[in-house]
C-alpha cells in the first residue's frame, strides 16, 4: 500500500502493463483495476471478486476520447448525457465494440463506461494506459471499500498494489444509465439523481 503520487502512478502503470491487479480510489468508492483487454488479468479479477458469470465489469477512462475503444456507437442520447454529466459519477452503458472481452460485457453486448470528475483518478488511469476496470474493491456481497485500509482487510495478500487515495469522497455509488437501446433505462440511481437525467430527455 502506497500513497497516491507520481511515483505510485508509475508503479501502477508498470504493474498494469505486466498484467497485474491494483486497487485505487475512484470518484466514488475504491475499485479493482486491471488492463481491460488483458484476458488473464480479467480472469484473475473475477476469481478474486467471486463475481457471478452474468455480472458485467465497468470501465473508467481518463479522457472522453478513450470511450471509442469500448463503445460501438454514440447515440444522440449518449452525446446529450455525456455533454451534461461527463466528467461525473455517471456510468453510461452502451453497445460494445466486437473486440471488447466477454468478461467485461458478461455476454450482454453492452459495456459500462465512466469518465470520473476527479483529476487525481484520471491521472492514475491515464498513467495506466487510459482505461482500467473499476469494479468495487470488495468480495461479492460485501460492502464497497471506502478506504485503502478496508481494501487491505478484504484482500490482505491478493493484490499487487493498493494506491491510497484517501477516503472515498461520497457515500453513494455512481449512477448507471443504460443507453444501449432507443429507450433510456436507469439501472441504478446514485450520485446523479434520476431527476437530473430526466431533464435531458424532457427538453423540447
Backbone torsions as a table, in degrees:
resi	resn	phi	psi	omega
1	UNK	NA	124.6	178.7
2	UNK	-135.7	146.9	179.7
3	UNK	-64.7	149.0	177.4
4	UNK	-62.2	131.7	179.8
5	UNK	-167.9	175.9	176.9
6	UNK	-60.8	-39.8	179.1
7	UNK	-66.5	-40.4	179.1
8	UNK	-63.0	-39.8	-179.5
9	UNK	-68.0	-36.4	177.1
10	UNK	-65.9	-41.9	178.3
11	UNK	-64.7	-42.3	177.8
12	UNK	-60.8	-41.2	178.9
13	UNK	-59.5	-43.7	-179.9
14	UNK	-64.5	-40.8	-179.4
15	UNK	-66.8	-45.1	179.9
16	UNK	-63.1	-42.6	-179.9
17	UNK	-61.7	-30.4	-179.4
18	UNK	-87.5	5.6	178.9
19	UNK	88.2	17.8	-177.1
20	UNK	-83.6	-178.1	-174.8
21	UNK	-131.3	126.5	-179.1
22	UNK	-123.1	164.6	169.1
23	UNK	-120.1	144.0	-177.3
24	UNK	-156.3	156.2	176.0
25	UNK	-75.8	128.0	172.9
26	UNK	-93.0	-165.2	176.9
27	UNK	-76.6	-7.5	174.4
28	UNK	-120.2	-98.0	-179.7
29	UNK	-98.6	-173.9	174.6
30	UNK	-77.1	144.3	-178.7
31	UNK	-126.1	163.5	176.1
32	UNK	-103.7	123.8	-173.5
33	UNK	-115.3	131.1	168.6
34	UNK	-137.1	166.5	173.7
35	UNK	-64.1	121.4	-171.2
36	UNK	-64.5	-17.6	-179.2
37	UNK	-107.7	10.2	179.1
38	UNK	-95.0	105.9	-174.0
39	UNK	-58.9	-46.1	-177.7
40	UNK	-64.8	-39.5	179.7
41	UNK	-66.1	-38.9	178.6
42	UNK	-65.3	-40.0	178.5
43	UNK	-65.3	-39.4	177.5
44	UNK	-64.2	-41.2	179.1
45	UNK	-61.7	-46.4	-178.2
46	UNK	-65.9	-37.2	177.7
47	UNK	-65.4	-39.4	-179.9
48	UNK	-65.7	-43.3	-178.7
49	UNK	-74.6	-25.0	-173.1
50	UNK	68.2	35.0	-174.3
51	UNK	-73.7	146.5	174.1
52	UNK	-67.5	148.8	-175.6
53	UNK	-61.6	-23.8	-176.0
54	UNK	-98.1	16.0	-178.2
55	UNK	-105.5	118.6	-179.7
56	UNK	-72.8	165.5	-179.3
57	UNK	-119.0	123.0	-178.5
58	UNK	-80.2	162.1	-178.9
59	UNK	-125.6	139.4	170.4
60	UNK	-112.0	149.0	-174.0
61	UNK	-122.7	157.7	-177.8
62	UNK	-87.3	-28.8	-175.3
63	UNK	-146.1	149.3	-171.7
64	UNK	-60.0	-33.5	-178.3
65	UNK	-64.9	-19.3	177.6
66	UNK	-65.7	-20.9	-179.4
67	UNK	-59.7	-28.3	-177.9
68	UNK	-64.7	-19.6	177.3
69	UNK	-69.7	-21.1	-172.5
70	UNK	-117.4	-32.7	-170.8
71	UNK	-99.0	129.0	-177.5
72	UNK	-74.9	-34.2	-174.8
73	UNK	-154.5	131.5	176.0
74	UNK	-99.4	105.0	-179.3
75	UNK	-70.6	172.1	176.2
76	UNK	-61.7	-37.4	178.0
77	UNK	-64.4	-41.4	177.9
78	UNK	-59.2	-48.7	-178.2
79	UNK	-60.4	-40.6	-178.2
80	UNK	-67.2	-43.4	-178.8
81	UNK	-69.9	-43.0	-180.0
82	UNK	-63.3	-38.3	179.8
83	UNK	-62.7	-32.2	-177.8
84	UNK	-89.1	-36.7	-167.9
85	UNK	-123.6	8.0	171.6
86	UNK	-114.6	132.7	-4.6
87	UNK	-65.7	147.6	178.5
88	UNK	171.8	174.1	-176.0
89	UNK	-84.8	52.6	179.7
90	UNK	-124.7	117.1	173.7
91	UNK	-91.8	119.7	179.9
92	UNK	-101.4	126.4	177.3
93	UNK	-96.8	127.3	-178.8
94	UNK	-140.9	171.7	177.3
95	UNK	-64.2	134.4	-176.1
96	UNK	-88.4	149.0	171.9
97	UNK	-63.9	152.5	-176.2
98	UNK	-59.7	-30.0	-176.6
99	UNK	-82.6	-4.8	178.1
100	UNK	-67.5	127.9	-176.0
101	UNK	-59.3	144.1	179.5
102	UNK	-63.0	-24.1	177.1
103	UNK	-62.5	-29.8	178.6
104	UNK	-80.5	-38.7	-174.9
105	UNK	-91.3	-15.2	-173.8
106	UNK	55.5	32.6	177.3
107	UNK	75.6	8.5	-176.1
108	UNK	-82.2	-18.9	-174.5
109	UNK	80.5	4.1	179.1
110	UNK	-124.0	159.9	-178.4
111	UNK	-139.3	139.0	176.5
112	UNK	-97.6	127.4	-176.1
113	UNK	-130.2	141.2	178.4
114	UNK	-136.0	140.4	173.5
115	UNK	-110.0	101.7	-172.3
116	UNK	-67.4	145.6	175.1
117	UNK	-92.3	61.7	-177.9
118	UNK	-155.3	109.1	-173.5
119	UNK	-64.0	-33.9	177.9
120	UNK	-64.2	-42.5	178.1
121	UNK	-64.6	-45.9	-179.8
122	UNK	-62.8	-36.4	179.1
123	UNK	-64.8	-40.8	177.5
124	UNK	-63.8	-46.7	-179.4
125	UNK	-64.3	-39.2	178.5
126	UNK	-61.6	-41.7	178.6
127	UNK	-63.4	-26.9	-177.6
128	UNK	-95.3	16.9	174.1
129	UNK	107.3	0.9	174.7
130	UNK	100.5	-12.1	178.9
131	UNK	-155.6	142.6	176.6
132	UNK	-143.4	150.9	166.6
133	UNK	-65.8	156.5	-177.7
134	UNK	-146.5	32.0	175.9
135	UNK	-59.9	144.6	-171.8
136	UNK	-58.4	142.0	-173.7
137	UNK	-83.9	72.5	177.4
138	UNK	-157.4	153.0	173.6
139	UNK	-64.0	152.3	179.3
140	UNK	-53.4	128.8	178.8
141	UNK	94.4	-13.2	179.6
142	UNK	-93.9	163.6	-180.0
143	UNK	-69.7	145.9	178.0
144	UNK	-59.6	141.4	178.4
145	UNK	-73.9	132.5	-179.4
146	UNK	-105.5	-3.5	179.8
147	UNK	-148.4	163.4	177.8
148	UNK	-63.1	-35.6	179.7
149	UNK	-64.7	-40.7	177.1
150	UNK	-62.9	-37.9	176.5
151	UNK	-61.2	-46.7	-179.2
152	UNK	-62.0	-34.8	178.1
153	UNK	-69.5	-36.3	177.9
154	UNK	-69.8	-42.4	-173.2
155	UNK	-129.0	73.6	-172.6
156	UNK	-64.5	-25.6	-177.1
157	UNK	-143.9	26.0	-173.3
158	UNK	-109.4	-10.5	-174.0
159	UNK	-109.2	151.2	177.5
160	UNK	-82.8	-23.9	-179.0
161	UNK	-165.7	139.8	168.0
162	UNK	-116.9	119.2	176.5
163	UNK	-92.6	115.1	-176.9
164	UNK	-83.3	103.1	179.1
165	UNK	-102.0	17.2	-179.1
166	UNK	88.4	-176.6	-179.0
167	UNK	-67.9	152.0	173.9
168	UNK	-55.9	142.7	-174.2
169	UNK	-92.0	0.2	179.4
170	UNK	-147.3	160.6	175.2
171	UNK	-104.9	9.0	179.1
172	UNK	-119.2	151.3	174.8
173	UNK	-78.2	176.2	173.9
174	UNK	-68.7	154.1	171.0
175	UNK	-79.4	140.1	-179.4
176	UNK	-118.2	120.7	-177.4
177	UNK	-122.0	123.2	-179.9
178	UNK	-90.5	114.3	177.6
179	UNK	-116.4	26.1	-177.0
180	UNK	-79.2	-11.8	176.6
181	UNK	-125.1	-178.6	-178.9
182	UNK	-71.9	-16.7	-178.6
183	UNK	-109.1	110.2	178.8
184	UNK	-58.7	139.9	-179.4
185	UNK	-134.0	123.1	178.6
186	UNK	-82.3	113.3	-179.5
187	UNK	-84.3	-40.3	-179.2
188	UNK	-149.0	128.8	174.3
189	UNK	-91.3	125.5	-178.4
190	UNK	-135.0	-123.7	-177.3
191	UNK	-57.8	-43.4	179.2
192	UNK	-92.3	123.1	-173.4
193	UNK	-76.4	154.3	177.8
194	UNK	-52.6	-41.0	-177.0
195	UNK	-64.4	-34.8	179.3
196	UNK	-64.8	-35.9	178.6
197	UNK	-76.1	-38.9	-178.6
198	UNK	-60.1	-34.0	179.8
199	UNK	-57.4	-36.6	-177.5
200	UNK	-66.0	-44.3	-174.3
201	UNK	-81.3	-14.9	-178.7
202	UNK	-99.9	5.6	177.3
203	UNK	-70.7	143.2	179.2
204	UNK	-67.9	NA	NA
